[in-house]
Amino acid sequence: MLLDEADLRMTEMAYTAEGQRIDDGDKYLYVKFYLQPKRDAKASLESGRPIFKDEVCISIIQPGNKENIIDRVATPKDLARFPKHFTAFKERGEVAQEGTPLESWTALTKSQVEELKHFNIYTMEQLAGITDAHSQNFLGIQDLKRRALAYLEASGVSAAGESLAAELDKRDSEIATLHAQVGDLTMQLADMQGIIKKLGKD
């Protein structure tokens, strides 16, 4: 069972129940830090294309226990608790990326995506910004770069349109709310006038 937001105390309790110190129990855990792309909703709306940011995540597995797998965004406490594992993660040379993943562009085939990644190109922004000096070993890269630039420019136009649409939706919502409030006030005023007339007759 995968627990996205599991509390580490669940694992700690399993070891303390056996009379072991937490630090002693940790050495038997399978711990791995890794990068996981997370969609940035605000940046995606502003740019008009999917924007992802890599976040450092952690996976903690107690050997022999398939019912308690912790897999979530890493916290400062995790880095302090598992310093050797985090050091190993950094030594692997994984670099956090930000931008539009190549996989989101349907103009690229899977083989082209993999080939670009071989040259450390992971996003549309990196592809569009590749220099001539670094593009000589990739056949057809200049055409892909030109098309990537066009895609990003078109996305900018789309983002402006989406932003305007969002502003118009917000305005329409505010107007509808004001209309509803005016309607409520009108009904309250009518009720008050009715009460005043009734009191006058009495």
Steps between C-alpha positions, in 0.01 A plus 500: 500500500646836393458779753559834330497703823588229751641603835851369561393415853324192357837358403661623820237326711567172321859511614448638849253220563795262461702697755734658244605862485370698204851561369575127516179413316562750221800308369272210403267719294512532122521877449526682171486869412392582143359778285133503410346753260205691645267711287508870586138606447567875526801496267312277252210744486729799458706338222218324316682166504571233762779606735655254741749543785704211636466443871726285718296205623579210730405134496530300824438126505527267795643170367238227499212738564300573185222666695698804608671684216565869552529702180467879515674837468811505719516730801799661675450240773550223243826654378627519857383148585651334191811708417689213331210424267459867414872530429476199269207667323703818444800302377284340230497844343123529464418860416155646562333617180233762448300560185289316245603131473598378156244220536217754496587606144327262260728607213781291654523124474602291801837429341562872445412571863745237619772625267454857619520384862829331415628851428351629829206671333185432702267794438365704211676807637836321498443378144411850382807645668761251380803666344639419155819374660311235695266393221747361246472140621124481471359459148206731432539690828480841331157422358381375840641812665316725253173313555548508878547877489182535294314279748613707798413826325153367414460391859569854610214625282278224636594592855396860441165378370452265795593774744246736341236226509573439868466874572169513312372195688598667828324822397185312397501315832535826694217659298276199566578525871414872501174432317408239758581740783290776339214253463522406869505866604199575278305218663600617848393856415166379371446300820586804712259719301228242549559495873494882517169515310351238728611692808353820355160336454504367853 
